[in-house]
Amino acid sequence: MTKVEIEVTNAIVDGKRHGQVLVIEKNDAEKLESIGYAKIIGEVEVDEDPVGEYTEASLKKLSADEQKALVETLNGNLEELTNEEKRIAFILENQ
């Protein structure tokens, strides 16, 4: 998964306007550049493990929304993980 930084030129891309910069997938950037909507600035290094290493104690300090975001990052089903205990167990098992 290669990510690149682009500068928006003649469009609104992901809520960004002319002259603003954002990071997107390389293949998407190439398509936007080919139609004149953006200019590729260069590749960026992306941490492939956005979750990191959490402990039960560190997860308990997170808000419910932050825990849910981690569950989604790990492709968990929020409908099944209905409370903090279940979310934490899932994150610890799947990180």
Summary of the structure (lengths in Angstrom):
residues: 95
radius of gyration: 17.7
end to end distance: 18.9
largest distance: 48.6
contacts: 234
relative contact order: 0.16
helix: 37%
strand: 21%
